[in-house]
Amino acid sequence: MKREKEIEHVTLVGSVVNLLLVGLKGVAGIAGNSAAMVSDAVHSLSDFVTDIVVLIFVRVSGRPQDEDHDYGHGKYETLATLLIGLALASAAVGIVVSGAGKLAAWLKGEELPAPGKMALWAALISIVVKELLYQYTRIRGRKLNSPALEANAWHHRSDALSSIGAAIGIGGAIFLGNRWTVLDPLASIVVGAMLVKVAWDLLGPSFGELTDSSLPAETENRMLEIIGGIPGVEDPHNLRTRRVGNRIVAEVHIRLDGSLPLAEAHEKATEVERRIKAQFGQNSHIIVHMEPRK
């Protein structure tokens, strides 16, 4: 199965699960008078929406290079990751604002309705299901080297965390009496704050890739080490790196014996490409500029 098809399959599994959870949480939250569960349902809805985003953009990112995209369409997958982060941030802010409104009403003396046990059961089911979905999506994302899938996996994990917070708040509000019904909106605020952190962690690398940030220093140093270990190749310098989707792009200057025949010099440059690709993936794009030794 092609990489894009496998990514689509994993995402479709997640989207079906998310759609079912949206219905379960929505009904349980409304019927059970739980602000935390309604917020959790909104979070699951954002998961479903981001699944659709991944399906659309990963299909586009799998297209080969063409006249308009010499480096392929890999950054569409990065764009999908960025949109997932933005969707998660939006859901997180909405959860915090909603919880803060309920908390403000309680502080003014308004009595908050106690949530029902249906909402608690929905939260517990969601915790188990979403954690399993996180593990499945994360493992497949790493195997397929898909940033979008790994980002989506964290979206599933964040939903599990959201449900844990909701379960604590709902359970406390149910079993500790009416004085503690405020735990329900408090739980939604804590969950929202955690989701803001997760969203930030997704957005940073995506912005970096879309603005052509260099690869980490340890990656670049490893590249220079590999190139410097090739016999006859000296002083690798002017290394420039970036990432396009799941591909690494690197440009580097090397020095060779100026008396080498063109065919031998070309073979040295090709050996640089082979060794970098062996370490960082065969779809890496390597450009080698040869200079005569000083």
Secondary structure, 3 states (H helix, E strand, C coil): CCHHHHHHHHHHHHHHHHHHHHHHHHHHHHHCCCHHHHHHHHHHHHHHHHHHHHHHHHHHHCCCCECCECCCCCHHHHHHHHHHHHHHHHHHHHHHHHHHHHHHHHHCCCCCCCCCHHHHHHHHHHHHHHHHHHHHHHHHHHHCCCHHHHHHHHHHHHHHHHHHHHHHHHHHHHHCCHHHCCHHHHHHHHHHHHHHHHHHHHHHHHHHHHCCCCCCHHHHHHHHHHHHCCCCCEEEEEEEEEEECCEEEEEEEEEECCCCCHHHHHHHHHHHHHHHHHHHCCCCEEEEEEEECC
